[in-house]
Amino acid sequence: LTAAVPHFIMAYSSLPFPPSTPVFPCASIIHKYLVSYVEHFNLMPHVRLNTSVESVERKAGKWEVKVSTGESSIFDLVLVCNGYFRVPRYPATAGIEDWLKEGRATHSAWYRKPRNLGKVLVVGCGLTGRDLAPEMASVSQTVVHSMPGGQNEDRGNLKIRGRVSKFEDNGRVMFEDGIFEEDIDHCILATGYQTSYPFFSDSGVPPPVPPLPSELYNTTYGVFPLAKHIFPLHDPSLAFLRLPGKVIPFPLVEAQARAILHVFIHPEAFNSTQEAIDVITRYEELRSHTGDDMRGIAKAWDVMPVEQFDYRDQLHEFAAGTFEVVKVEEWEKVMLKNTVVLRTVWRELERSGEADEWVKGVGENGTHEWVSLLQRMLEKAKEMGLPVLDIQQARL
């Protein structure tokens, strides 16, 4: 699996990826980058490995944190940064439980590399599913890729199908349009993840708003209600990072961290009344699209593929006075909107053996070289006849 966006727009501002890094790096390169970040800023003395948090409780104005070693510590501030790409979300499709029990189906969380599993069904149309299906097709007899609204199409040994409506015995699968696929040897579920905070009590889906609930609800899609998608409304000494989905994660978390530190240093900057109004306003906006379906609202609450840039700018503006104000560059927005095209160009460069030459030495003389490279890739996309968003208005 590879990065969903060019590494140049996904890196932390304080440490770019090394020169000559592939535009869409694989998981091992991203892991190496994160390790180098920890080493560069000497963070390991502040990290304790092989220790899990068992509980986090509010007591006498402080936070009591108990860990798996049996230790208990008291803290003034708690940042929850455990992410959510760990607890799989399984579909409620008829028959899937039996497939899971029999080992005939697994979640993509456990996928590491393509291997021949015979005839494989991949379920899910997110980035993982779209990456995983062609990878598996490169080594498998047949891959069937199921996605909502998928039109029946055969591309060699890769078949596109619609949503699965039932998993039957003996490897038989029925799709929503009534057609079947026989003799499926294995199913990989690229169906997303749940937010999981085992050290807090789970509350399920909250009741309709208003009024806003006084307690936090882990909806498995996120936490509600939170100010700025980060803070409990009545206690900003607790903060959740990286709840927003379908975003460029590292720069967004960086902006969130600055907002959190600003509130911790200047607690008077946190206006709980205005934040409550903002939460209700967002609730009403989503309700106008989803109706009174609280689960639908919960599912959409932290999804912000378009809003993410305004959100980052707002967080940086909020943290002004503690940190320098940073604004998202226009070229970054353009490159994200052209990500699918850029990935197509990059795969073609890899296929033709030109990829290494394209990135060789890029970044040695400054980050502007990566911007120029991405612009070159968009020009190549035009030559390939791919639909490219007009880049003339971008300030490159």
Secondary structure in CASP SS format (residue, H / E / C, confidence):
PFRMAT SS
TARGET T0000
AUTHOR 0000-0000-0000
METHOD secondary structure of the structure
MODEL  1
L C 1.00
T E 1.00
A C 1.00
A C 1.00
V C 1.00
P C 1.00
H H 1.00
F H 1.00
I H 1.00
M H 1.00
A C 1.00
Y E 1.00
S C 1.00
S C 1.00
L E 1.00
P C 1.00
F C 1.00
P C 1.00
P C 1.00
S C 1.00
T C 1.00
P C 1.00
V C 1.00
F C 1.00
P C 1.00
C E 1.00
A H 1.00
S H 1.00
I H 1.00
I H 1.00
H H 1.00
K H 1.00
Y H 1.00
L H 1.00
V H 1.00
S H 1.00
Y H 1.00
V H 1.00
E H 1.00
H H 1.00
F C 1.00
N C 1.00
L C 1.00
M H 1.00
P H 1.00
H H 1.00
V C 1.00
R C 1.00
L C 1.00
N C 1.00
T C 1.00
S C 1.00
V E 1.00
E E 1.00
S E 1.00
V E 1.00
E E 1.00
R E 1.00
K E 1.00
A C 1.00
G C 1.00
K E 1.00
W E 1.00
E E 1.00
V E 1.00
K E 1.00
V E 1.00
S C 1.00
T C 1.00
G C 1.00
E C 1.00
S E 1.00
S E 1.00
I E 1.00
F E 1.00
D C 1.00
L C 1.00
V E 1.00
L E 1.00
V E 1.00
C C 1.00
N C 1.00
G C 1.00
Y C 1.00
F C 1.00
R C 1.00
V E 1.00
P E 1.00
R C 1.00
Y C 1.00
P C 1.00
A C 1.00
T C 1.00
A E 1.00
G C 1.00
I H 1.00
E H 1.00
D H 1.00
W H 1.00
L H 1.00
K H 1.00
E H 1.00
G C 1.00
R C 1.00
A E 1.00
T E 1.00
H E 1.00
S H 1.00
A H 1.00
W H 1.00
Y C 1.00
R C 1.00
K C 1.00
P C 1.00
R C 1.00
N C 1.00
L C 1.00
G C 1.00
K E 1.00
V E 1.00
L E 1.00
V E 1.00
V E 1.00
G C 1.00
C C 1.00
G C 1.00
L H 1.00
T H 1.00
G H 1.00
R H 1.00
D H 1.00
L H 1.00
A H 1.00
P H 1.00
E H 1.00
M H 1.00
A H 1.00
S C 1.00
V C 1.00
S C 1.00
Q C 1.00
T E 1.00
V E 1.00
V E 1.00
H E 1.00
S E 1.00
M C 1.00
P C 1.00
G C 1.00
G C 1.00
Q C 1.00
N C 1.00
E E 1.00
D E 1.00
R E 1.00
G C 1.00
N C 1.00
L E 1.00
K E 1.00
I E 1.00
R E 1.00
G C 1.00
R C 1.00
V E 1.00
S E 1.00
K E 1.00
F E 1.00
E C 1.00
D H 1.00
N H 1.00
G H 1.00
R C 1.00
V E 1.00
M E 1.00
F E 1.00
E C 1.00
D C 1.00
G C 1.00
I C 1.00
F E 1.00
E E 1.00
E C 1.00
D C 1.00
I C 1.00
D C 1.00
H E 1.00
C E 1.00
I E 1.00
L E 1.00
A C 1.00
T C 1.00
G C 1.00
Y E 1.00
Q E 1.00
T C 1.00
S C 1.00
Y C 1.00
P C 1.00
F C 1.00
F C 1.00
S C 1.00
D C 1.00
S C 1.00
G C 1.00
V C 1.00
P C 1.00
P C 1.00
P C 1.00
V C 1.00
P C 1.00
P C 1.00
L C 1.00
P C 1.00
S C 1.00
E C 1.00
L C 1.00
Y E 1.00
N E 1.00
T C 1.00
T C 1.00
Y C 1.00
G C 1.00
V E 1.00
F E 1.00
P C 1.00
L E 1.00
A E 1.00
K C 1.00
H C 1.00
I C 1.00
F E 1.00
P E 1.00
L C 1.00
H C 1.00
D C 1.00
P C 1.00
S C 1.00
L E 1.00
A E 1.00
F E 1.00
L C 1.00
R C 1.00
L C 1.00
P C 1.00
G E 1.00
K C 1.00
V C 1.00
I C 1.00
P H 1.00
F H 1.00
P H 1.00
L H 1.00
V H 1.00
E H 1.00
A H 1.00
Q H 1.00
A H 1.00
R H 1.00
A H 1.00
I H 1.00
L H 1.00
H H 1.00
V H 1.00
F H 1.00
I H 1.00
H C 1.00
P H 1.00
E H 1.00
A H 1.00
F C 1.00
N C 1.00
S H 1.00
T H 1.00
Q H 1.00
E H 1.00
A H 1.00
I H 1.00
D H 1.00
V H 1.00
I H 1.00
T H 1.00
R H 1.00
Y H 1.00
E H 1.00
E H 1.00
L H 1.00
R H 1.00
S H 1.00
H H 1.00
T H 1.00
G C 1.00
D C 1.00
D C 1.00
M H 1.00
R H 1.00
G H 1.00
I H 1.00
A H 1.00
K H 1.00
A H 1.00
W H 1.00
D C 1.00
V E 1.00
M C 1.00
P C 1.00
V C 1.00
E C 1.00
Q H 1.00
F H 1.00
D H 1.00
Y H 1.00
R H 1.00
D H 1.00
Q H 1.00
L H 1.00
H H 1.00
E H 1.00
F H 1.00
A C 1.00
A E 1.00
G C 1.00
T C 1.00
F E 1.00
E C 1.00
V C 1.00
V C 1.00
K C 1.00
V C 1.00
E C 1.00
E H 1.00
W H 1.00
E H 1.00
K H 1.00
V H 1.00
M H 1.00
L H 1.00
K H 1.00
N C 1.00
T H 1.00
V H 1.00
V H 1.00
L H 1.00
R H 1.00
T H 1.00
V H 1.00
W H 1.00
R H 1.00
E H 1.00
L H 1.00
E H 1.00
R H 1.00
S H 1.00
G C 1.00
E C 1.00
A H 1.00
D H 1.00
E H 1.00
W H 1.00
V H 1.00
K C 1.00
G C 1.00
V C 1.00
G C 1.00
E C 1.00
N C 1.00
G C 1.00
T C 1.00
H H 1.00
E H 1.00
W H 1.00
V H 1.00
S H 1.00
L H 1.00
L H 1.00
Q H 1.00
R H 1.00
M H 1.00
L H 1.00
E H 1.00
K H 1.00
A H 1.00
K H 1.00
E H 1.00
M C 1.00
G C 1.00
L C 1.00
P C 1.00
V C 1.00
L C 1.00
D C 1.00
I C 1.00
Q C 1.00
Q C 1.00
A C 1.00
R C 1.00
L C 1.00
END
